[in-house]
Amino acid sequence: MEKTNCQCPECKKRESSDKMSEELNFAVLVALVPVLTITLFKSVGLL
């Protein structure tokens, strides 16, 4: 699906909102990686 570059205020607002949401989701994912890794190691018995 090709993305169009509409310059109307509504599309700009939606694009900004989508970008903020994507950044927040990535930050949560990065924050959870150490917790998941430690949990995995504990369940396997390495810690």
The 8 nearest C-alpha neighbors of each residue, nearest first, counted from 0:
[[1, 2, 3, 4, 5, 14, 10, 17],
 [0, 2, 3, 4, 5, 14, 10, 6],
 [3, 1, 0, 4, 5, 14, 10, 6],
 [2, 4, 5, 1, 6, 0, 10, 14],
 [5, 3, 6, 2, 10, 7, 11, 1],
 [4, 6, 7, 3, 10, 11, 8, 2],
 [5, 7, 4, 11, 8, 10, 9, 3],
 [6, 8, 10, 9, 5, 11, 12, 4],
 [9, 7, 11, 10, 12, 6, 13, 5],
 [8, 10, 12, 11, 7, 13, 6, 14],
 [11, 9, 13, 12, 7, 8, 14, 5],
 [10, 12, 14, 8, 9, 13, 15, 7],
 [11, 13, 9, 15, 10, 14, 8, 16],
 [14, 12, 16, 10, 15, 11, 17, 9],
 [15, 13, 11, 17, 16, 12, 10, 18],
 [14, 16, 18, 12, 13, 17, 11, 19],
 [15, 17, 13, 19, 14, 18, 12, 20],
 [18, 16, 20, 14, 15, 19, 13, 21],
 [17, 19, 21, 15, 20, 16, 14, 22],
 [20, 18, 22, 16, 21, 17, 23, 15],
 [21, 19, 17, 23, 18, 22, 16, 24],
 [20, 22, 18, 24, 23, 19, 17, 25],
 [21, 23, 25, 19, 20, 24, 26, 18],
 [24, 22, 26, 20, 25, 21, 19, 27],
 [23, 25, 21, 27, 26, 22, 20, 28],
 [24, 26, 28, 22, 23, 27, 29, 21],
 [27, 25, 23, 29, 28, 24, 30, 22],
 [28, 26, 30, 24, 25, 29, 31, 23],
 [27, 29, 25, 31, 26, 30, 24, 32],
 [28, 30, 26, 32, 31, 27, 25, 33],
 [29, 31, 27, 28, 32, 26, 33, 34],
 [32, 30, 28, 34, 29, 33, 35, 27],
 [31, 33, 35, 29, 34, 30, 36, 28],
 [34, 32, 36, 35, 31, 37, 30, 29],
 [35, 33, 31, 37, 36, 32, 38, 30],
 [34, 36, 38, 32, 33, 37, 39, 31],
 [35, 37, 33, 39, 38, 34, 32, 40],
 [36, 38, 40, 34, 39, 35, 41, 33],
 [39, 37, 35, 41, 36, 40, 34, 42],
 [38, 40, 36, 42, 37, 41, 35, 43],
 [39, 41, 37, 43, 45, 42, 38, 46],
 [42, 40, 44, 46, 38, 43, 39, 45],
 [41, 43, 39, 44, 40, 38, 45, 46],
 [44, 42, 40, 41, 45, 39, 46, 38],
 [45, 43, 41, 42, 46, 40, 39, 38],
 [44, 46, 40, 43, 41, 42, 39, 37],
 [45, 41, 44, 40, 37, 43, 42, 38]]
